[in-house]
Amino acid sequence: MTTEFWLTASVLIAIAFAFVLPPLWRRPGSIDIETERFNVDIAKQRLLDLKEQRSAGTITADEYEDLYQELQSVLADDLQTESVSRQSESSGRWLIVLALIVIPLVSVTLYRTLGNADALLPEADRTAQQMDEINAMVLGLAQRLQSQPDDAEGWLMLGRSYKYMNRYAESAQAFSEAYRLLGDRADVLLQYADALAMANDGRLAGKPAEFVAKALKLAPDDSTALWLSGMAKAEAGKYDEALRHWQKLAAQMPKGSEPYREVQGLIAQVMERLGTAPVEQQPAAIAKGLKVNVAISDELQGVVSATDTVFVYAQALQGPPMPLAIVKMQVADLPVTVVLSDEQAMMPAMKLSNFDRVKISARISMSGQAESRPGDWIGIVESVAPAETEGVTITIDQKVQ
């Protein structure tokens, strides 16, 4: 547990003691003494009244005797009750020692069992801790598969894990092992093809396109197969075939959804290429490009080299993770303002203007490669509307785990 947790817990326990201890510590005081005197005075006054009533003949001697005995009994009961109360308060002080031991012990025990001290960590620390846990699990899975190489599902899980971590070359290798064991299964072919393409800067030409085509034959209605098939055909300049795949994909999607709008944007692009639709005027913000202000945190000064490569790029929130626009520079150029636009599209059908919202990243590549690897440094803006945003600012301050 962290120092912050112990400080917070100590304050909460102190507050609890402030409520619990004062009643236990309080001694019987003047209030109890005054109560005794008040009861005795009332009894004396009542006795005088009884004597006057007897003298006046209002009550008989026998009635007077009975009432006198009752008065004595009531007064004795009152005085005994107050005495017991004082003794109880005095003897209850032993609870103070018990409370001082039990409250902290029970509080800490329950929190260790039911609580989450990590919730007190700053967001950046929690993220780093989570990434460390993920890295440990992935490493453990990779080591297990070395001794159990015929575990096909294990290789699939490892491939997905590496892909999530942007370790595309290792992801492709894991999927190749799954493909070796499972053969021509559509989902395996598509994951293998996507990992190969991402390891090759997003290009589908060659083996990735072959795998995608084979997967589409096995699963002609699969949404991922249709999406990637359209990408492969558009990359190869076969816009009529890309259009056919994407129109079939759009027909399967809920109209108005974000993926539907993205596919419609791709369809519009290839239709323009084919000359079957008028060229639509792009929003002014997209025509000029999206300005991205990039800087590095003070903590990285002296940690990275001036000649290290920096990539600034935009990605779709859904669909293939290949960049929609990308700019390359060096750390020595920072801080800098770059412009991302359709002119930097890696594929004609995958333009910044096709997407309502995108993710913007700026990453220092310690290897100089476009593929993200552990040890790189990155800054991210998770969601931006290019057509509505004049510019964004990114500070590179997170280490890729």
HELIX and SHEET records of a PDB file:
HELIX    1   1 THR A    3  TRP A   25  1                                  23    
HELIX    2   2 SER A   30  SER A   55  1                                  26    
HELIX    3   3 ALA A   61  SER A   91  1                                  31    
HELIX    4   4 TRP A   94  LEU A  114  1                                  21    
HELIX    5   5 ALA A  117  LEU A  120  5                                   4    
HELIX    6   6 GLU A  123  SER A  147  1                                  25    
HELIX    7   7 ALA A  152  TYR A  164  1                                  13    
HELIX    8   8 TYR A  168  LEU A  182  1                                  15    
HELIX    9   9 ALA A  186  ALA A  199  1                                  14    
HELIX   10  10 LYS A  207  LEU A  218  1                                  12    
HELIX   11  11 SER A  223  GLU A  235  1                                  13    
HELIX   12  12 TYR A  239  ALA A  251  1                                  13    
HELIX   13  13 GLU A  258  LEU A  274  1                                  17    
HELIX   14  14 ALA A  284  LYS A  288  1                                   5    
HELIX   15  15 ASP A  298  LEU A  300  5                                   3    
HELIX   16  16 VAL A  331  ASP A  333  5                                   3    
HELIX   17  17 ASP A  342  GLN A  344  5                                   3    
HELIX   18  18 LEU A  352  ASN A  354  5                                   3    
SHEET    1   A 3 VAL A 336  LEU A 340  0                                        
SHEET    2   A 3 LEU A 290  ILE A 296 -1                                        
SHEET    3   A 3 GLY A 391  ILE A 396  1                                        
SHEET    1   B 5 ALA A 325  GLN A 330  0                                        
SHEET    2   B 5 THR A 309  ALA A 316 -1                                        
SHEET    3   B 5 VAL A 358  SER A 365 -1                                        
SHEET    4   B 5 TRP A 377  VAL A 384 -1                                        
SHEET    5   B 5 GLN A 398  LYS A 399 -1                                        
END                                                                             
